[in-house]
């Protein structure tokens, strides 16, 4: 298990941890994992403390054998009225992502990029202090995102903000990967989010490009080099026009990647630049060199990494 501020990778189960800053409107909690064939579901509890007798404000419990997701509250040792409507969006041996968005009066829950349900608060938010996940499943990571108003400086949309009609995430794609940027290619406001794990100490590359393969036009080439030729711990940014590379940008405020470690990469297309953030921190900007932006329909990823998820917003 590795833990950084707001994120826990590969937690050992049973897991119980404090919710940084507590629950408040705008807070988002992301949980990504997999249900093995030996498990019947998942148990996720938002608790009012860590003791065994603590109240559970929100119990979220998919049950595969019963084809339902049970939601409930445990208060003063007694379970309240169960909610089971909404169907079953979980499947054995398939990865899942759950987003819990906290609002004034209720939780909103999305599963795999689609809104699933809402659950009215039965216990005041200020009492909820910890998150608990019992054993039985595999959890890739748990991440706690601050409310929108607390993340001001980057001017990015909240990382993977709660989806309304977002394209479905792409899980564990083979590398090298080439795929369309939905719904209609690159445009101002488009946010591309790539989560993965660096495997080796060579390099990996992300391209926003015109064609599906061997494209001669690449709007944004983001090439992460741990050790490659004369480059050590550098990130090269460039564009390819008609098969000819432009001037490289190599300045590095810092090197945000580590070998054999999880990362979250965000690329936001602004009117004049690509903004890039790594693990929730702004890293660099890159001026658009090729127009019109709509020409660039494809995302390409190659190199020595495992990509766990790609999302578009």
Buried (B, 14 or more C-beta within 10 A) or exposed (E): EEEEEBBBBBBEBEBBBEBEEBBBEBBBBBBBBBBEEEBBBBBBBBBBEEEEEBBBBBBBBBBBEEEBBBBBBBBEEEEEEEBBEBEBBBEEEEBBBBBBBBBEEBBBBBBBBEBBBBBEBBBEBEBBBBBBBBEBBEBBBBBBBBBBEEBEEBEBBBBBBBBEEBBEBBBBBEBEBBBEBBEEBBEEEBBBBBBBBBBEBBBBBBBBBBBEEEBEBBBBBBBBBBBBEEBEEBBBBBBBBEEEEBEEBEEEEEBBBEEEBBBBBBBBBBEEBBBBBBBBEBBBBBEBBBEEBEBBBBBBBBBBBBBBBBBBB
